[in-house]
Amino acid sequence: MARFPPEFVGTPLGNAFERLRARRVTEARETAITAHDLALACDDEAVAAWAALALAQADYQDAAFASAIRRALDVQVRAEALDDARLGVEAALALGSGFWRIGDSETALSVIENEIDHAFRLGDRELLAALHRVLGVTLSEIGGHVAGVATLERAFGYALESGVPQAICECANSLGGAIYASCRNADPDAKADALANAEAMIRTSLDVATEEDDLPAIAAAESSLGAVIIERGDWVEGRLWAARALEKTRASGDLLSEGEALASLAECDRELGALDAALASLEQAYAIAATQQAKPLLRRVHLQISQTLERAGRYADALTHYKRHHALEREIAADIAEQRARMSGLRLDRERARREADQFRAETRELTDAVERDSLTGIGNRRAFDRALGALLSQGDARCTLALIDCDHFKAVNDRASHLAGDRVLQRIAKVLTQASRKSDLAARFGGDEFAVVFADAARDEAANVCERIRAAIEQYADDGAPAVTVSIGVAAAAPGDTVERLIGRADDALYRAKAAGRNRVAVG
């Protein structure tokens, strides 16, 4: 959680991510909204997309999982348009985490598995730890305990390599929880060993969280530790840990974790015979779950209320809550189906948009070629020249040089040999210019028998040397049957603050000097 590119450090967007890491969700959300709106106003799609990711993560921390999923889907589309691999992986992590929290383990697995290779290529150990943690927890929850534990062991290893305390806490706690979940149906000896290993990992998480004074992480570790102790059948000590976790979650403002801690506390009270206390805790948990619209927690609370009322002999009331528990299971399944349909629809829309964009780009390239290509010579025309030179000069610090090239005595070629011969001469010059230019340069027909070469990244002397080779090649060229010709060339380098007109003016002055000095030469302005 809260990973972001280093260039955002100290910016409003960077501050939003830092506040997410500190779990100051309200402040993070406000800052992210501001950053998003400013980015849109400035047409900065990259910042806007990362700000949208921050809002998805804020929704996740607020347990608004459906909203987090919707936002993460949108960020995925933006990441693809921006060709931002890191943003794409982070969006997939937010998306997979959201599906995991609403109970759709299958979709969560699919989303996360698709991004593992991208994360490896990025080489970010903290990000790899986060992806493997969600993947491992999901595998464990669907019954793949061996694979889940192995995946979480890798996640813990990546977290240790990253050195990020929060990642270490989360991975150690999740690994302990997966080990604990894997031993529920084991024989007594195997179960005892597994619970000991689970406790050791969770205590590692607790130690790091305590050292970092990370209250939510401490609460999560204490809650997990209580679950392990409860699994041993020690309801008294388990209740102590659940109470500690409840105290920490209330202090940190994590309502969803507070509801889970209340449910654990109620379970212990029920087993200890304190039915009224159990119902009181479950009533508080129900209020939190209803406020947060957290259906998985509501489902757990209804089941525990049913079990507690059954212990109290209130069978009719117990049945009512049991039915509500099953109704919530159906609602959760329907919600999962809706989210899957939404994701499938968005993917179809994205594929359709991609095809339309590809077609538009192809048509645009064809149109651009038609509009900006000289029909006789096949090189750029004056329109292409003006656009390319203007774009380079607008960069301010562009190291570009302009060469203007004029065919010496071209009118005489037309008069003595014919206009068709003149056309072949122009085509010859264009061919030489194309062969001499780099991919980053632009050769263009400037008008009539004049040509231009825009050297996109070349100093004046470097461009002058190329122009001298162009001059010599044209003078010696004689294999197309057209009359031999020479060219005069004027070269000028861009100066700070140059306009297109000023640079053309200096190159034209240099060209005039080349002609005045006898033609068939290069002059530098």
C-alpha positions in Angstrom: 0.0 0.0 0.0 1.1 3.6 -0.7 3.9 2.8 -3.2 4.4 5.6 -5.7 7.1 6.9 -8.2 9.9 8.9 -6.6 9.1 12.0 -8.7 6.0 12.5 -6.7 7.8 12.9 -3.4 6.9 16.2 -1.8 4.0 16.9 -4.2 0.4 16.9 -3.1 0.0 13.4 -4.7 3.1 12.1 -2.9 1.6 13.5 0.4 -1.6 11.6 -0.3 0.3 8.3 -0.7 2.3 9.0 2.5 -0.9 9.6 4.4 -2.3 6.4 3.1 0.7 4.6 4.4 0.1 6.2 7.8 -3.6 5.2 7.5 -4.8 8.8 7.7 -7.4 8.0 5.1 -9.6 11.1 5.3 -6.6 13.4 4.8 -5.3 11.2 2.1 -8.6 11.2 0.2 -8.9 15.0 0.3 -5.3 15.5 -0.9 -5.7 12.9 -3.7 -8.9 14.6 -4.9 -7.1 17.9 -5.0 -4.2 16.4 -6.9 -6.5 14.6 -9.3 -8.5 17.8 -10.1 -5.3 19.8 -10.6 -3.9 17.2 -12.9 -7.0 17.1 -15.1 -7.0 20.9 -15.3 -3.4 20.7 -16.5 -4.0 17.8 -18.9 -1.5 15.7 -16.9 -3.0 12.2 -17.5 -0.2 10.5 -15.6 -0.7 12.4 -12.3 -4.5 12.1 -12.7 -4.2 8.3 -13.1 -1.9 7.9 -10.0 -4.3 10.1 -8.0 -7.2 7.9 -9.0 -5.1 4.9 -7.7 -4.7 6.8 -4.4 -8.5 7.2 -4.2 -9.0 3.5 -4.9 -6.6 2.6 -2.0 -8.4 5.1 0.2 -11.7 3.4 -0.6 -10.1 0.0 0.2 -8.9 1.2 3.6 -12.4 2.6 4.3 -13.8 -0.9 3.5 -15.7 0.6 0.5 -14.6 -2.4 -1.6 -17.1 -2.1 -4.4 -16.0 1.5 -5.0 -12.3 0.5 -4.7 -12.9 -2.1 -7.4 -14.6 0.4 -9.8 -11.8 2.9 -9.3 -9.1 0.2 -9.8 -10.7 -0.9 -13.0 -10.6 2.7 -14.3 -6.9 3.0 -13.3 -6.1 -0.2 -15.2 -7.5 1.4 -18.4 -5.5 4.6 -17.8 -2.3 2.7 -17.1 -2.7 0.8 -20.4 -3.3 4.1 -22.3 -0.2 5.6 -20.6 1.9 2.4 -21.1 2.8 2.7 -17.4 3.7 -0.9 -16.2 4.1 0.1 -12.6 0.7 1.8 -12.4 -0.8 -1.2 -14.1 0.6 -3.6 -11.5 -0.6 -1.3 -8.6 -4.0 -1.1 -10.2 -4.2 -4.9 -10.5 -3.1 -5.2 -6.8 -5.9 -2.8 -5.7 -8.4 -4.7 -7.9 -7.4 -8.1 -6.7 -7.4 -7.0 -3.1 -10.9 -5.6 -3.5 -12.2 -8.8 -5.0 -10.5 -10.8 -2.3 -12.2 -8.7 0.4 -15.7 -9.2 -1.1 -15.1 -12.9 -1.2 -14.4 -13.4 -4.9 -11.2 -15.4 -4.6 -11.4 -16.8 -8.1 -11.3 -13.3 -9.7 -8.7 -12.1 -7.3 -6.4 -15.0 -8.2 -6.8 -14.3 -11.9 -6.1 -10.6 -11.6 -3.0 -11.0 -9.4 -1.5 -13.9 -11.4 -1.6 -11.9 -14.6 0.6 -9.2 -13.0 3.3 -11.4 -11.4 5.6 -11.3 -14.5 5.3 -7.6 -14.8 6.2 -7.1 -11.2 9.3 -9.3 -11.6 10.4 -7.1 -14.5 10.0 -4.0 -12.4 12.1 -5.6 -9.7 10.3 -3.9 -6.7 10.6 -6.2 -3.8 7.9 -4.5 -1.7 5.5 -4.7 -4.7 6.3 -8.4 -5.2 5.7 -9.0 -1.5 2.3 -7.3 -1.7 1.3 -9.3 -4.8 2.4 -12.6 -3.3 0.7 -11.8 0.0 -2.7 -11.3 -1.7 -2.1 -14.3 -3.9 -1.1 -16.5 -0.9 -4.0 -15.5 1.3 -6.5 -16.1 -1.5 -5.1 -19.5 -2.2 -5.3 -20.4 1.5 -8.9 -19.2 1.7 -10.1 -21.4 -1.2 -8.4 -24.4 0.5 -5.1 -24.5 -1.3 -3.3 -24.4 2.0 0.0 -25.9 0.8 0.3 -23.5 -2.1 -1.0 -20.6 0.0 1.6 -21.1 2.7 4.4 -21.5 0.1 3.3 -18.3 -1.7 3.2 -16.4 1.6 6.7 -17.7 2.5 7.9 -16.1 -0.7 6.0 -12.9 0.1 7.7 -12.8 3.5 11.1 -13.3 1.8 10.4 -10.4 -0.6 9.3 -8.2 2.3 12.5 -8.9 4.2 14.5 -8.0 1.1 12.6 -4.8 0.8 13.3 -3.8 4.3 9.9 -2.0 4.6 8.5 -2.6 8.1 4.9 -2.4 7.0 5.4 -5.0 4.3 7.2 -7.3 6.8 4.3 -6.9 9.3 1.6 -7.7 6.8 3.4 -10.7 5.2 4.4 -12.2 8.6 0.9 -11.9 9.9 -0.7 -13.3 6.8 1.8 -16.2 6.8 0.9 -17.0 10.4 -2.8 -16.9 9.6 -2.4 -19.2 6.6 -0.4 -21.7 8.7 -3.1 -21.6 11.4 -5.9 -22.1 8.8 -4.1 -25.1 7.3 -4.0 -27.1 10.5 -7.7 -27.0 11.6 -8.4 -30.5 10.5 -5.0 -32.0 11.2 -4.2 -34.6 13.9 -3.4 -33.2 17.4 0.4 -33.4 17.1 0.6 -31.9 13.6 -1.9 -29.2 14.7 0.1 -28.3 17.8 3.3 -27.9 15.7 1.5 -25.8 13.1 -0.1 -23.5 15.7 3.3 -23.0 17.3 4.8 -22.0 13.9 1.8 -19.8 13.2 2.2 -18.1 16.6 5.9 -17.5 16.0 5.2 -15.7 12.7 2.5 -13.6 14.1 4.7 -12.6 17.1 7.3 -11.6 14.5 4.7 -9.3 13.0 3.8 -8.0 16.4 7.4 -7.3 17.4 8.0 -5.3 14.2 4.7 -3.4 14.5 5.5 -2.6 18.1 8.9 -1.3 17.3 7.4 0.9 14.5 4.6 2.0 16.8 2.2 1.0 14.0 -1.1 0.8 15.9 -3.2 -0.8 13.1 -0.5 -3.4 12.5 -0.3 -4.1 16.2 -4.1 -4.6 16.3 -4.0 -7.0 13.3 -1.2 -9.1 14.9 -3.0 -9.2 18.3 -6.2 -10.3 16.5 -4.4 -13.1 14.7 -2.7 -14.2 17.8 -6.0 -14.4 19.6 -7.4 -16.5 16.7 -4.5 -19.0 17.1 -5.0 -19.2 20.9 -8.7 -19.7 20.5 -8.0 -22.5 18.0 -6.1 -24.2 20.9 -9.3 -24.0 22.9 -7.9 -21.4 25.4 -10.9 -19.1 25.5 -9.7 -17.0 28.4 -6.3 -16.0 26.9 -8.0 -15.7 23.5 -10.4 -13.2 24.9 -7.6 -11.2 26.4 -5.9 -10.9 22.9 -9.3 -10.1 21.3 -9.9 -7.3 23.8 -6.4 -5.9 23.2 -7.0 -5.9 19.5 -10.4 -4.2 20.0 -8.7 -1.5 22.0 -6.1 -0.8 19.3 -8.6 -0.8 16.4 -10.8 1.7 18.2 -7.8 3.9 18.8 -6.7 3.7 15.2 -10.3 4.3 13.8 -10.3 1.1 11.8 -14.0 0.3 12.0 -14.0 -2.9 10.0 -11.2 -4.4 12.1 -13.1 -3.2 15.2 -16.1 -5.1 14.0 -14.0 -8.3 13.5 -12.5 -7.9 16.9 -15.9 -7.5 18.5 -17.0 -10.8 16.8 -14.0 -12.6 18.1 -14.6 -11.2 21.6 -18.2 -12.4 21.4 -17.1 -15.9 20.3 -15.0 -16.2 23.4 -17.7 -14.9 25.7 -20.2 -17.3 24.2 -17.9 -20.3 24.9 -17.2 -19.0 28.4 -21.0 -18.8 29.0 -21.2 -15.0 29.1 -24.1 -14.9 26.6 -25.3 -11.4 27.4 -21.8 -10.0 27.0 -21.5 -11.9 23.7 -24.8 -10.5 22.4 -23.8 -6.9 23.4 -20.5 -7.2 21.5 -22.4 -8.7 18.5 -24.9 -5.8 18.6 -22.0 -3.3 18.3 -20.4 -5.4 15.5 -23.7 -5.4 13.6 -24.0 -1.6 13.8 -20.5 -1.3 12.4 -21.1 -3.8 9.6 -24.4 -2.1 8.7 -22.8 1.3 8.6 -19.9 0.1 6.5 -22.1 -2.1 4.3 -19.7 -4.9 5.0 -21.7 -7.9 4.1 -19.0 -10.5 4.9 -18.9 -9.1 8.5 -22.7 -9.0 8.6 -22.8 -12.6 7.6 -20.4 -13.6 10.4 -22.3 -11.6 12.9 -25.7 -13.1 12.0 -24.2 -16.6 12.3 -22.7 -15.9 15.7 -25.9 -14.2 17.0 -27.8 -17.4 15.8 -25.3 -19.6 17.7 -25.5 -17.5 20.8 -29.3 -17.3 20.9 -29.4 -21.1 20.4 -27.2 -21.5 23.5 -29.7 -19.3 25.3 -32.6 -21.5 24.2 -34.1 -18.8 21.9 -34.5 -21.1 19.0 -37.0 -19.1 16.9 -34.8 -16.0 17.1 -31.7 -18.1 16.4 -33.4 -19.5 13.2 -34.2 -15.9 12.0 -30.6 -14.9 12.2 -29.4 -18.2 10.7 -31.7 -17.5 7.7 -30.4 -14.0 7.4 -26.9 -15.4 7.4 -27.7 -17.6 4.4 -29.5 -14.7 2.7 -26.3 -12.7 3.0 -24.4 -15.5 1.4 -26.7 -15.3 -1.6 -26.4 -11.5 -1.7 -22.6 -11.7 -1.6 -22.6 -14.2 -4.4 -24.8 -11.8 -6.4 -22.5 -8.9 -5.7 -19.5 -11.0 -6.8 -21.4 -11.8 -10.1 -22.2 -8.1 -10.6 -18.6 -7.1 -10.1 -17.4 -9.8 -12.4 -19.8 -8.7 -15.1 -18.7 -5.1 -14.6 -15.1 -6.1 -15.0 -15.9 -8.2 -18.1 -17.9 -5.3 -19.6 -15.1 -2.9 -19.0 -12.6 -5.2 -20.6 -14.8 -5.6 -23.6 -15.2 -1.8 -23.8 -11.4 -1.4 -23.4 -10.8 -3.9 -26.2 -13.3 -2.1 -28.4 -11.7 1.2 -27.6 -8.2 -0.2 -28.3 -9.4 -1.4 -31.8 -11.0 1.9 -32.6 -7.9 3.8 -31.4 -5.6 1.6 -33.6 -7.9 2.2 -36.6 -7.9 5.9 -35.9 -4.1 6.0 -35.6 -3.7 4.1 -38.9 -6.2 6.4 -40.6 -4.4 9.4 -39.1 -1.0 8.2 -40.3 -2.4 7.7 -43.8 -4.0 11.2 -43.7 -0.8 12.8 -42.3 1.3 11.1 -45.0 -1.1 12.4 -47.7 -1.2 15.9 -46.3 2.5 16.2 -45.3 4.3 14.4 -48.1 5.5 15.9 -51.3 3.9 14.0 -54.2 6.8 14.4 -56.6 9.8 13.5 -54.4 8.1 11.4 -51.6 9.8 13.4 -48.8 8.1 15.9 -46.4 6.5 19.0 -47.8 6.5 22.6 -46.4 3.7 21.7 -44.0 5.7 18.8 -42.5 8.8 21.1 -42.3 6.9 23.9 -40.5 5.4 21.4 -38.0 8.6 19.6 -37.2 10.8 22.7 -36.8 8.1 24.5 -34.8 7.8 21.5 -32.4 11.6 21.3 -31.9 12.0 25.0 -31.2 9.1 25.0 -28.8 11.1 22.7 -26.5 13.4 25.6 -25.7 16.6 23.7 -25.2 16.4 21.7 -28.5 19.9 21.3 -30.1 18.7 21.5 -33.7 20.2 22.9 -36.9 18.6 23.9 -40.2 20.0 23.5 -43.7 18.5 25.1 -46.7 19.5 23.6 -50.1 19.0 25.2 -53.5 19.7 23.5 -56.8 22.1 25.7 -58.8 20.8 27.0 -62.1 17.7 24.8 -62.0 15.8 27.0 -64.5 18.5 26.2 -67.1 17.9 22.4 -66.6 14.2 22.9 -67.3 14.9 25.1 -70.3 17.6 22.9 -71.9 16.5 19.4 -71.0 12.7 19.6 -70.2 10.6 19.7 -67.2 10.5 15.9 -66.9 14.3 16.0 -66.6 14.0 18.7 -63.9 11.6 16.5 -62.0 14.1 13.6 -62.1 16.8 16.1 -60.7 14.5 17.0 -57.8 13.8 13.3 -57.1 17.6 12.7 -57.2 18.2 15.4 -54.6 15.4 14.1 -52.4 16.9 10.6 -52.6 20.4 11.8 -51.5 18.9 13.9 -48.6 16.9 10.8 -47.4 20.0 8.6 -47.5 22.1 11.2 -45.6 19.5 11.9 -42.9 19.0 10.0 -39.7 15.5 8.8 -38.5 15.4 11.7 -36.1 16.0 14.3 -38.9 13.5 15.6 -41.5 14.2 16.1 -45.1 11.6 18.2 -46.9 10.9 20.0 -50.1 10.9 23.7 -49.1 9.4 24.9 -52.3 10.2 24.7 -56.0 13.8 23.7 -56.4 14.6 24.4 -52.7 14.9 21.7 -50.0 15.5 21.7 -46.3 16.9 19.3 -43.7 16.0 19.8 -40.0 18.7 18.1 -37.9 16.9 17.3 -34.7 20.0 16.8 -32.5 23.1 18.1 -34.1 25.4 21.1 -33.5 26.1 23.5 -36.4 29.6 22.1 -37.3 28.2 18.5 -37.2 25.4 19.4 -39.5 27.7 21.3 -41.8 29.9 18.2 -42.2 26.8 16.2 -43.2 25.8 18.9 -45.7 29.2 18.8 -47.3 28.8 15.1 -47.9 25.3 15.8 -49.3 26.8 18.5 -51.7 29.5 16.1 -52.9 27.1 13.2 -53.4 24.7 15.3 -55.5 27.6 16.7 -57.6 28.9 13.2 -58.3 25.5 11.5 -58.8 25.0 10.4 -62.5 23.1 7.1 -62.7 19.5 8.2 -63.3 19.9 9.7 -66.8 19.1 13.3 -65.6 21.4 16.2 -66.1 24.2 16.7 -63.6 23.6 19.5 -61.1 25.2 21.1 -58.0 23.6 22.6 -54.9 24.3 25.4 -52.6 23.6 25.0 -48.9 23.1 27.4 -46.0 23.4 26.1 -42.5 22.2 27.8 -39.2 21.9 26.5 -35.7 19.0 27.3 -33.4 19.6 29.9 -30.7 17.8 30.2 -27.4 14.3 31.7 -27.9 14.5 31.3 -31.7 11.4 31.4 -33.8 10.9 29.5 -37.0 11.1 32.7 -39.0 14.4 33.9 -37.4 16.1 30.5 -37.9 14.9 30.3 -41.5 16.1 33.8 -42.0 19.7 33.0 -40.8 19.8 29.8 -42.9 18.6 31.8 -45.9 21.3 34.4 -45.4 23.9 31.6 -45.3 22.5 30.1 -48.5 22.7 33.5 -50.2 26.4 33.8 -49.2 27.1 30.3 -50.6 25.5 31.4 -54.0 27.4 34.7 -54.0 30.7 32.9 -53.4 30.3 30.8 -56.5 27.6 28.2 -55.7 28.2 24.4 -55.2 29.4 25.0 -51.6 28.2 25.0 -48.0 28.1 28.3 -46.0 27.5 28.4 -42.3 25.5 31.2 -40.6 
